[in-house]
């Protein structure tokens, strides 16, 4: 499943094709994605211009000149392809069951920029939704999301306040979208290792008694930002298929410190520990019991 860094990489890849461009033709080949495409989808898009392409957690948000926002989610296996100037680009460089088979090209945008943007999704867990910009704050999919992990709002004070009194594990707290938005299993494991904090630690222990930030909360925020920043730089991870579009090996999976490294030596200098796998809330957690306390 694409995680936040991949979605951000996709956003950056789509930006030149979409931003400032008008939808000239929209093809809705298959309407039954995770949810049916919105009523009058084609008519509401054609003729409008994309004023900006943003991201909230794992949602892409295209701000339209019509006053609506096109909300897009990749689901489990969704991807975009951009045809432009005789070439094809697949932003994100990841291959989660990506298929080039045209039967899975469900939505096609022909843009005034000359770009043709295709949404392909074999498993159809992805979706598109049109929301009035004025109602975006009340949108059920976005309303309960916590702060963006790469935004200015997310800091040690906020994280500590969110964890105050929480009896759940730190792993569960960080995976809670209300605490911080868009962090999935991989990056939670990686951030905890970088911060040298055990995933089993009770979440409340990163807050002071009064609910203020501790050194642990500071370390954790720094680690979350670093882990996501590195992944975006590397173009997202690519777990299922390590090959990039150019056939080279992807970069980021080589720099996972704990994720999917059960039984291998911990990479923390001088640690000497071995990466362990445990199951927490039905998901695998990878961590080093020696340097993560
Ligand atoms: Zn270690």
Boltz pocket constraint, residues with backbone or C-beta under 6 A from the ligand:
constraints:
  - pocket:
      binder: B
      contacts: [[A, 266], [A, 267], [A, 268], [A, 271], [A, 272], [A, 273], [A, 274], [A, 288], [A, 289], [A, 290], [A, 291], [A, 292]]
      max_distance: 6.0
